[in-house]
Amino acid sequence: MQQENMGVRLLLFPLPLQGHAIPMFHLANLLQKKGFLITIVQTRYNSPDPNNFPLFTFHFLEDGLPANATPAPNDYSTVLSVLNTNCLTPFYNCLSQILCKAAKDQEPIACLIADPMWSFAGSVSSRLKLPRITLRSTSMSAYFVYHSLPSLRDKGYYPLQETKFDELVPELPPLKVKDLPPEAGQDLLADTVKETNTSQGIIWNTFEELEDAYITRVRQVLSIPIFPIGPIHKYSQQSPVNIWAQDQTSISWLNKQAPHSVLYVSFGSIAAVSKADFIEIARGLANSKQAFLWVVRHGLIEGSNENNPLPLPNGYLDMIGQRGHIVNWAPQQEVLAHPAVGGFWTHCGWNSIMESISEGVPMLCLPCFADQTMNMRHVCDNWKIGLQLEKGLKSEEIERAVKKLLVEEEGAALRNRIKALKEKATLSLKEGGSSYKSLEDLTNYLLSL
């Protein structure tokens, strides 16, 4: 297959947020191995180092944002709005130049693969008569919820009523009313659904055996081909994009811990907690008497900056001793694959869930925003591979949940279920598996465009 693809180029347009960029670059690596030539169209904002990708061609857009600007948590809609405003014309000009040169050099370009949160990618690719495929970085079930928002409004679910929060949404099992997206931000979701639905195909970081019911429903409502090829990160050895330097002491510390004894704690690249919640987390982890590896990146604590000392309780580091290890950023895929890790306290971002499932690590869930509450509901109530902190961030609740996950029978049951899912994920990628077949279908489809 590789020789057949030589000389066919793909243009990839990632969104410059880590949770979106990571699967896009994993996809780029994967398609390059399939023999395609890869061009990345990238903003200057949050841009990766092209030297880390010597086989790719890069074109950078001037986006009007400082290269290392860090928006306040929950203010990413503003950043997206600025990027979508500032990048439209540079993107059009960039694609025009790429297509002109390709025509002159007689080099075939199959299509553009874009993140659907770029609201202008569809109109630009249509003007330039370039086929466009989207890469969704959310679950299939979350997309179906976003697609269903107009009908949910018609059925009276909105405005959301607090008195009905704990009621099930029968149209979207196992979701409850409180899991549905808030009304704020639904214009952005509608734009994203439109960009997705008007593309010539959709690539998904999921697999049939995990989301079979929602994959079937999506195929029923969409006439365009969909390609669930996940877990997409398993095609590459390491995460190809990182905003922060990874602290490799994470691994040397884990090497000294007993099997399945460590709770890995990381709330992703965007989420933030209050100082009060941070202190409750610190106390809960210490009081659990369990080993933990805790990622405390810059910006995790609301209102803090790089120069502020961590607001840990007095004598905290002496109290935890070698039982706890705190780092700014960790090599997550490597950490989750480590035999010492027995649980993952996560914000329930979709990449993190897929990585946890792929390594058979049960989860403790603290969703913060966006699709994370819906993801948590599937983790806890559908697949039953995680626990929810239902009573909030109180140190006593945290202590109880950590012990339940790592050392009690309920945690062992979660571990058995997620190990079974891990096996299904592994088999899906092997020859004859569902994701393997979907990747072959995708490769052939790209060559047919």
C-alpha positions as CSV (number, residue, x, y, z in Angstrom):
1,M,0.0,0.0,0.0
2,Q,2.8,2.4,0.9
3,Q,4.3,2.5,-2.6
4,E,0.8,3.1,-4.2
5,N,0.4,6.2,-2.0
6,M,3.8,7.8,-2.7
7,G,3.5,11.3,-4.1
8,V,-0.1,11.8,-2.8
9,R,-0.1,14.7,-0.4
10,L,-2.5,15.5,2.5
11,L,-2.9,18.9,4.1
12,L,-3.6,18.8,7.9
13,F,-5.0,21.8,9.8
14,P,-4.9,21.1,13.6
15,L,-6.5,23.3,16.2
16,P,-3.7,24.7,18.4
17,L,-5.0,23.3,21.7
18,Q,-3.2,20.3,23.1
19,G,-6.3,18.0,23.3
20,H,-7.0,18.7,19.6
21,A,-3.4,18.8,18.3
22,I,-2.3,15.5,19.8
23,P,-4.7,13.3,17.9
24,M,-4.1,15.3,14.7
25,F,-0.3,14.7,14.9
26,H,-0.8,11.1,15.7
27,L,-3.0,10.9,12.6
28,A,-0.3,12.7,10.6
29,N,2.4,10.1,11.7
30,L,0.0,7.3,10.9
31,L,-0.8,8.5,7.4
32,Q,2.9,9.3,6.7
33,K,3.6,5.6,7.5
34,K,0.9,4.7,5.0
35,G,3.0,6.5,2.4
36,F,1.2,9.9,2.1
37,L,3.2,13.1,2.0
38,I,2.1,15.3,4.9
39,T,1.8,19.1,5.0
40,I,0.8,20.8,8.3
41,V,-0.8,24.2,8.2
42,Q,-0.3,25.5,11.7
43,T,-0.8,28.7,13.7
44,R,2.1,30.4,15.4
45,Y,0.1,30.2,18.6
46,N,1.0,27.0,20.5
47,S,3.0,25.8,17.5
48,P,5.1,22.6,17.8
49,D,8.8,22.6,16.8
50,P,9.0,21.5,13.2
51,N,12.4,20.0,14.0
52,N,10.5,17.3,15.8
53,F,8.8,16.3,12.6
54,P,11.5,16.2,9.9
55,L,9.2,14.2,7.5
56,F,6.5,16.9,7.4
57,T,6.3,20.2,5.6
58,F,5.1,23.1,7.7
59,H,3.3,26.3,6.7
60,F,2.6,28.8,9.6
61,L,-0.3,31.2,9.8
62,E,0.1,34.6,11.4
63,D,-2.8,34.5,13.9
64,G,-2.3,37.8,15.9
65,L,-1.8,36.0,19.3
66,P,1.4,35.9,21.4
67,A,3.1,32.6,20.7
68,N,3.0,31.5,24.3
69,A,-0.3,33.2,25.4
70,T,-2.1,31.1,28.0
71,P,-5.8,32.0,28.2
72,A,-7.6,31.8,31.5
73,P,-9.4,28.5,32.0
74,N,-12.9,28.4,30.6
75,D,-11.9,31.3,28.3
76,Y,-10.9,29.2,25.3
77,S,-14.1,30.2,23.5
78,T,-12.6,33.7,23.3
79,V,-9.3,32.3,22.0
80,L,-11.2,30.2,19.4
81,S,-13.2,33.2,18.3
82,V,-10.0,35.3,17.9
83,L,-8.3,32.5,15.9
84,N,-11.3,32.0,13.7
85,T,-11.4,35.7,12.9
86,N,-7.7,36.3,12.4
87,C,-6.8,33.1,10.5
88,L,-9.4,33.0,7.8
89,T,-7.6,35.2,5.2
90,P,-4.1,33.8,6.0
91,F,-5.5,30.3,5.7
92,Y,-7.1,31.0,2.3
93,N,-3.9,32.6,1.0
94,C,-1.8,29.7,2.4
95,L,-3.9,27.0,0.8
96,S,-4.0,29.0,-2.5
97,Q,-0.2,29.1,-2.6
98,I,0.1,25.4,-1.7
99,L,-2.4,24.4,-4.4
100,C,-0.8,26.6,-7.0
101,K,2.6,25.1,-6.4
102,A,1.2,21.6,-6.4
103,A,-0.4,22.2,-9.8
104,K,2.8,23.6,-11.2
105,D,4.8,20.6,-9.8
106,Q,2.1,18.2,-10.9
107,E,1.8,16.9,-7.3
108,P,-1.6,15.4,-6.4
109,I,-3.2,16.7,-3.2
110,A,-6.0,14.4,-2.0
111,C,-7.7,16.5,0.6
112,L,-7.6,18.8,3.6
113,I,-8.0,17.2,7.0
114,A,-9.2,19.9,9.5
115,D,-10.4,20.2,13.0
116,P,-14.1,21.1,12.8
117,M,-13.7,23.8,15.4
118,W,-12.1,25.9,12.5
119,S,-15.4,27.4,11.5
120,F,-14.0,28.6,8.1
121,A,-12.2,25.5,6.9
122,G,-15.3,24.3,5.0
123,S,-16.0,27.5,3.1
124,V,-12.3,28.0,2.2
125,S,-11.9,24.4,1.0
126,S,-15.1,24.7,-1.1
127,R,-13.9,27.9,-2.7
128,L,-10.7,26.2,-3.6
129,K,-12.5,23.0,-4.7
130,L,-10.4,20.9,-2.3
131,P,-12.1,17.9,-0.6
132,R,-12.2,18.2,3.2
133,I,-12.3,15.6,5.9
134,T,-12.7,16.3,9.6
135,L,-10.9,14.7,12.6
136,R,-13.1,14.7,15.7
137,S,-11.2,14.7,19.0
138,T,-14.4,14.0,21.0
139,S,-16.3,10.7,21.5
140,M,-18.9,9.5,19.1
141,S,-21.5,9.8,21.9
142,A,-20.6,13.5,22.6
143,Y,-20.9,14.3,18.9
144,F,-24.4,12.7,18.8
145,V,-25.4,14.8,21.7
146,Y,-24.3,18.0,20.0
147,H,-26.0,16.8,16.8
148,S,-29.2,16.3,18.8
149,L,-29.3,19.7,20.5
150,P,-32.1,21.1,18.3
151,S,-34.4,18.1,18.9
152,L,-33.5,18.2,22.7
153,R,-34.6,21.9,22.7
154,D,-37.8,21.0,20.9
155,K,-38.5,18.3,23.5
156,G,-38.3,20.8,26.3
157,Y,-35.0,19.8,27.9
158,Y,-33.9,23.5,27.6
159,P,-33.6,25.6,29.5
160,L,-32.1,23.0,31.9
161,Q,-34.1,22.8,35.1
162,E,-32.2,22.0,38.3
163,T,-35.2,20.1,39.7
164,K,-34.8,17.6,36.9
165,F,-31.0,17.3,37.0
166,D,-30.9,13.7,38.2
167,E,-33.5,12.5,35.7
168,L,-32.3,10.3,32.9
169,V,-32.4,11.4,29.3
170,P,-33.9,8.3,27.6
171,E,-32.9,9.5,24.1
172,L,-29.2,9.5,25.2
173,P,-28.4,6.7,27.6
174,P,-26.8,6.8,30.1
175,L,-26.9,10.6,30.4
176,K,-28.7,12.5,33.0
177,V,-30.2,16.0,32.4
178,K,-27.3,17.6,34.4
179,D,-24.8,16.1,31.9
180,L,-26.3,17.9,28.9
181,P,-24.3,20.8,27.5
182,P,-25.2,24.2,29.1
183,E,-26.9,26.7,26.8
184,A,-23.8,29.0,26.9
185,G,-21.5,28.0,24.1
186,Q,-24.1,26.2,22.0
187,D,-23.5,28.5,19.0
188,L,-19.9,27.2,18.9
189,L,-21.2,23.6,19.1
190,A,-23.6,24.2,16.3
191,D,-20.8,25.6,14.1
192,T,-18.7,22.6,14.9
193,V,-21.5,20.2,14.0
194,K,-22.1,22.0,10.7
195,E,-18.4,21.9,9.8
196,T,-18.4,18.2,10.6
197,N,-21.6,17.3,8.7
198,T,-20.7,19.2,5.6
199,S,-17.3,17.5,5.2
200,Q,-16.6,14.6,2.9
201,G,-15.8,12.2,5.7
202,I,-15.1,12.0,9.5
203,I,-12.2,10.4,11.3
204,W,-12.9,9.4,14.9
205,N,-10.6,8.5,17.8
206,T,-12.8,5.7,19.0
207,F,-13.4,2.1,18.2
208,E,-16.5,0.0,17.4
209,E,-16.4,-2.2,20.4
210,L,-16.4,0.8,22.8
211,E,-19.2,2.9,21.2
212,D,-21.0,0.5,18.9
213,A,-24.5,1.8,19.8
214,Y,-23.6,5.5,19.1
215,I,-21.6,4.6,16.0
216,T,-24.7,2.9,14.6
217,R,-26.8,6.0,15.4
218,V,-24.3,8.4,13.8
219,R,-24.2,6.2,10.6
220,Q,-28.0,6.5,10.6
221,V,-28.1,10.3,10.7
222,L,-25.1,11.0,8.4
223,S,-24.7,10.2,4.7
224,I,-21.0,10.7,4.7
225,P,-18.4,8.0,5.5
226,I,-17.1,7.8,9.0
227,F,-13.8,6.1,10.1
228,P,-13.5,5.0,13.8
229,I,-9.8,4.2,13.8
230,G,-8.9,4.6,17.5
231,P,-7.2,4.3,19.9
232,I,-5.3,6.6,17.6
233,H,-2.3,7.2,19.9
234,K,-1.5,3.4,19.9
235,Y,-0.1,3.8,16.3
236,S,2.7,6.1,17.7
237,Q,5.1,5.3,20.5
238,Q,5.0,8.7,22.2
239,S,2.8,11.8,22.3
240,P,4.0,13.9,19.4
241,V,2.9,17.3,20.7
242,N,3.6,18.8,24.2
243,I,3.1,22.3,25.4
244,W,5.3,21.7,28.4
245,A,8.5,19.7,28.9
246,Q,7.9,16.3,30.3
247,D,9.4,15.5,33.7
248,Q,11.1,12.1,33.3
249,T,11.5,11.8,37.1
250,S,7.9,10.5,36.9
251,I,9.2,7.3,35.4
252,S,12.2,6.9,37.7
253,W,10.0,7.4,40.7
254,L,7.4,4.9,39.4
255,N,10.1,2.4,38.9
256,K,10.5,2.2,42.7
257,Q,6.8,1.6,43.4
258,A,4.9,-1.7,43.8
259,P,2.6,-2.9,41.0
260,H,-0.8,-1.2,40.7
261,S,-0.1,0.8,43.9
262,V,0.1,4.4,42.4
263,L,-2.7,6.8,41.7
264,Y,-1.8,9.0,38.7
265,V,-3.4,12.5,39.1
266,S,-3.7,14.8,36.1
267,F,-6.4,17.2,35.0
268,G,-5.2,17.9,31.5
269,S,-3.8,20.9,29.8
270,I,-6.6,23.4,30.3
271,A,-8.7,22.7,33.5
272,A,-8.2,24.7,36.6
273,V,-9.2,24.4,40.3
274,S,-9.6,26.9,43.0
275,K,-6.9,27.3,45.7
276,A,-9.4,25.8,48.3
277,D,-10.1,22.8,46.1
278,F,-6.4,22.3,45.5
279,I,-5.8,22.1,49.2
280,E,-8.6,19.6,49.6
281,I,-7.1,17.5,46.9
282,A,-3.7,17.7,48.6
283,R,-5.1,16.6,51.9
284,G,-7.2,13.8,50.4
285,L,-4.2,12.4,48.6
286,A,-2.1,12.5,51.8
287,N,-4.7,11.1,54.1
288,S,-5.4,8.1,51.7
289,K,-2.0,6.8,52.6
290,Q,-1.7,5.6,49.0
291,A,1.2,6.4,46.6
292,F,0.5,9.1,44.1
293,L,2.0,10.9,41.1
294,W,0.4,14.3,40.8
295,V,0.8,16.6,37.8
296,V,0.5,20.3,39.0
297,R,1.1,22.3,35.8
298,H,1.4,26.0,35.6
299,G,-2.2,27.4,35.5
300,L,-3.8,24.5,37.4
301,I,-4.6,26.7,40.4
302,E,-6.9,29.7,39.5
303,G,-5.1,33.0,39.9
304,S,-1.6,31.5,40.3
305,N,1.4,32.1,38.1
306,E,4.8,30.3,37.6
307,N,6.4,32.3,40.4
308,N,3.8,31.4,43.1
309,P,4.8,28.6,45.5
310,L,2.2,25.8,45.6
311,P,-0.3,26.4,48.4
312,L,0.3,23.1,50.1
313,P,-0.6,22.5,53.7
314,N,2.3,23.2,56.2
315,G,4.8,20.3,56.3
316,Y,3.0,18.6,53.4
317,L,6.1,17.4,51.6
318,D,7.6,16.0,54.8
319,M,4.2,14.3,55.5
320,I,4.0,12.5,52.2
321,G,7.8,11.7,52.0
322,Q,8.5,9.3,49.1
323,R,4.9,8.2,48.9
324,G,4.0,11.2,46.7
325,H,5.7,12.7,43.7
326,I,4.6,16.1,42.3
327,V,5.7,17.2,38.8
328,N,4.8,20.0,36.4
329,W,4.1,17.7,33.5
330,A,4.4,14.0,32.9
331,P,4.8,11.7,29.9
332,Q,1.2,10.5,30.3
333,Q,1.2,7.6,27.8
334,E,4.3,6.2,29.4
335,V,3.0,6.8,32.9
336,L,-0.3,5.0,32.2
337,A,1.5,2.0,30.7
338,H,3.7,1.7,33.8
339,P,3.0,-1.4,35.9
340,A,3.1,0.6,39.1
341,V,0.0,2.7,38.1
342,G,-3.2,1.3,39.6
343,G,-5.6,4.2,39.0
344,F,-5.9,7.5,37.1
345,W,-7.7,10.6,38.6
346,T,-8.6,12.4,35.4
347,H,-10.7,15.4,34.1
348,C,-12.2,13.0,31.6
349,G,-10.9,14.6,28.5
350,W,-11.4,12.1,25.6
351,N,-7.7,11.6,24.9
352,S,-7.1,10.7,28.5
353,I,-10.0,8.3,28.6
354,M,-8.8,6.5,25.4
355,E,-5.2,6.3,26.9
356,S,-6.5,4.9,30.2
357,I,-8.7,2.3,28.4
358,S,-5.7,1.3,26.2
359,E,-3.6,0.5,29.3
360,G,-6.3,-1.0,31.4
361,V,-6.2,1.7,34.2
362,P,-9.5,2.4,36.0
363,M,-10.4,6.0,36.6
364,L,-11.5,8.5,39.3
365,C,-13.4,11.2,37.5
366,L,-13.4,15.0,38.0
367,P,-15.0,16.5,34.9
368,C,-14.5,20.2,34.5
369,F,-16.2,21.5,31.3
370,A,-17.1,20.8,27.6
371,D,-17.7,17.1,26.9
372,Q,-16.1,15.9,30.1
373,T,-19.3,15.4,32.1
374,M,-20.8,13.3,29.4
375,N,-17.6,11.3,29.1
376,M,-17.6,10.7,32.9
377,R,-21.2,9.4,32.7
378,H,-20.1,6.7,30.2
379,V,-17.0,5.8,32.2
380,C,-19.0,5.4,35.4
381,D,-22.5,4.3,34.4
382,N,-22.1,2.7,30.9
383,W,-18.7,1.0,30.8
384,K,-18.4,0.9,34.6
385,I,-14.6,1.4,34.6
386,G,-14.4,4.4,36.9
387,L,-15.7,6.2,40.0
388,Q,-17.3,9.6,40.3
389,L,-16.6,12.1,43.1
390,E,-20.3,12.7,43.5
391,K,-20.1,14.8,46.8
392,G,-17.5,17.3,45.6
393,L,-13.9,18.0,46.4
394,K,-13.8,17.3,50.2
395,S,-10.7,15.7,51.5
396,E,-12.7,12.9,53.3
397,E,-14.5,12.0,50.0
398,I,-11.2,12.1,48.1
399,E,-9.5,9.8,50.7
400,R,-12.4,7.4,50.5
401,A,-12.5,7.3,46.7
402,V,-8.8,6.8,46.3
403,K,-8.8,3.8,48.7
404,K,-11.9,2.4,47.0
405,L,-10.1,2.6,43.6
406,L,-6.7,1.3,44.6
407,V,-7.2,-1.3,47.4
408,E,-10.9,-2.2,47.8
409,E,-13.0,-4.8,46.0
410,E,-15.0,-2.3,44.0
411,G,-11.7,-1.0,42.5
412,A,-10.7,-4.5,41.6
413,A,-14.0,-5.0,39.7
414,L,-13.4,-1.8,37.8
415,R,-9.9,-3.0,36.9
416,N,-11.2,-6.3,35.6
417,R,-13.7,-4.5,33.4
418,I,-11.3,-2.0,32.0
419,K,-8.7,-4.8,31.3
420,A,-11.4,-6.5,29.2
421,L,-11.9,-3.3,27.3
422,K,-8.1,-2.9,26.9
423,E,-8.1,-6.3,25.2
424,K,-10.9,-5.2,22.8
425,A,-9.0,-2.0,22.0
426,T,-5.8,-4.0,21.3
427,L,-7.6,-6.5,19.1
428,S,-9.4,-3.7,17.1
429,L,-5.9,-2.4,15.9
430,K,-4.7,-5.8,14.7
431,E,-5.2,-7.2,11.3
432,G,-8.9,-8.1,10.9
433,G,-9.9,-5.8,13.8
434,S,-12.5,-3.1,13.5
435,S,-10.1,-0.1,13.6
436,Y,-7.6,-1.9,11.3
437,K,-10.4,-2.3,8.7
438,S,-11.5,1.3,9.2
439,L,-8.0,2.5,8.7
440,E,-7.7,0.5,5.4
441,D,-11.1,2.0,4.3
442,L,-9.8,5.5,5.2
443,T,-6.6,5.0,3.2
444,N,-8.5,3.8,0.1
445,Y,-11.0,6.6,0.5
446,L,-8.2,9.2,0.6
447,L,-6.7,7.8,-2.6
448,S,-10.1,8.0,-4.3
449,L,-10.7,11.7,-3.7
